[in-house]
Amino acid sequence: MRSVRALVTLAIASVLVGACAPAATISTAAVSAAPVPSSSPSTTTSQAFATATSSPNPSVDLAHPVGIIAIGHSGLTGEGTSTSAQAVYANSWATGTAPQVDSVYQRMVAANPETEGHVSNTAVGGAPASALFSQARAALQHVPAPALAIIQTVDNDIQCDAANVADVGASVADALALIHGASPNTKILVVGQLGRPSVSFVKDLVSHDPSAKFGLTWNDDCTFFDTGGTLHEAGFEKLTKAIDAYEAETARVCAVVPNCATDAGVRRAWVDKIELFSADYAHLNKRGQAAEAELIWPVVERLLGG
């Protein structure tokens, strides 16, 4: 089950803090099968680089990468676009094939038809940053030299005091090292959180659905309402600072890897709208997925040199 904060924080700042539903089998022909479960890698970042570069696949044209891979959590799986809480990879803003979404993958195919079929989405609902390494390894088995790799993470690792920031950064660094080591010319995009906690949005949400207030009340300093039901604006500030700390760390580890970039705050500027969310207020519906693809596409174009 998804935690209470997970259900609502993503609706306010696209932040999943609890475990999501387990990954569904990916049936869309354009994407790969789900990754083989694995524990967090024990290698250091430098070891990961060495391992990835020591035995390149001679049949892969590393000089001319093509296609896209995506790794992370349910923000990439299209969850929220159907009537049940399950992944619908065809509706993913990153790799989906549904015409209504017009995903990054579809836009890449339009720009370069050779991209067609070179796509792997191994993101899993509820996945923490420690799962990125195994997800990247699985994705690269299907698309060994992608032009673009998208990483969307952090949500499930967020703590109010941000005490685990260094651990999250280390996990992201390991995944970055693996991808760059295996395919040095791949452009890697580490996307930030979609929006930030908003007092005005929470007020609109509770007005729209009064029962949502219960899910916005927690027993830590990031709570949006106190136990008496009074809005706790300090909680918004506290959670925003925590999110910023995680993003700063992921940006730091990205900066030391060639061809890695963040979205430079584009997703941070996202403004939540109730009509873009699914009924759980925790995931985007198809309209939301399409809006997310539209938002990030200019960043992808610049990164790929289009």
ABEGO torsion letter per residue (X at the ends): XBBAAAAAAAAAAGBBABBBBBBBBBABAABBBBBBBBBBBABBAAAAAAAAAABBBAABBAABBBEBBBBEBAAAAGBGABABBBBBAAABAAABABAAAGBAAAAAAAABAAABGBBBBABBBGBBAAAAAAAAAAAAAABABBABBBBBBGAAABBAAGAAAAAAAAAAAAAAAAAAAABAABBBBBBBBBEBBBAAAAAAAAAABAAAAAAABBABAABABBAAGBBBAAAAAAAAAAAAAAAAAAAAAAAABBGBBBAGGAAAABBBBAAABBAAGABBBAAAAAAAAAAAAAAAAAAAGX
